[in-house]
Amino acid sequence: MKNLKEKIAKTRQKGFVMILVIIAIALIGVVMFGLTEDANTMIFQSDIAYLEAVERNLVTSGLAWAKENVKDETKEIFNKTIKLAITDMNIRNATLSIVIGTAENEEIGLEVSTSCSRGRRTLKHHDKYKISISHKSQSGTTQL
C-alpha cells in the first residue's frame, strides 16, 4: 500500500510538472506571436521608408537631369516623354520618366513620373515642377 501511495504521489508530481511545461510552451507561443507581429510592422515601415527615399532620389535625379539638358534649347527633348535609364542607381523595379514643357516667363515646366516597388508595395509619383532659367549671358548660353 505504501508503495502504491508513493507511485501515485510521484505520478501527481510528474503530471503537475507536465502541466507547467505545457503552460510555459503556450506562453512562449503567445510571446512569439506578439514578436512576429512587431517584426512584420517593422519590416513594413522600413520598406515604406526605403520606397520614399528611392522616390525622392528618383525625383531629384530627374530634376537634375532636366536642368542639365534644357540648357541647350535646340535639343528635341521638349514636349516628349523621356524614360531615363536608372540602372546605374542600383534600384530594382523602378522607373523614371520626364516630360519637359516649353519655356514660359523664364521658367520651364516639367512633369516627373516615378514608380518603385519592393515586395508587394509600390509607390507611384507624378507631379509638375518648374525650373527657372535666367536670361542669356553675354556668351549667348542660357544660364540656369
Secondary structure, DSSP 4 states (H G I P E B T S, - for coil): -HHHHHHHHHHHHHHHHHHHHHHHHHHHHHHHHHHHHHHHHHHHHHHHHHHHHHHHHHHHHHHHHHHHHTSSTTSTTBTSEEEPP-GGGT-TTEEEEEEEEEEETTEEEEEEEEEEEETTEEEEEEEEEEEE---B-TTSPBP-
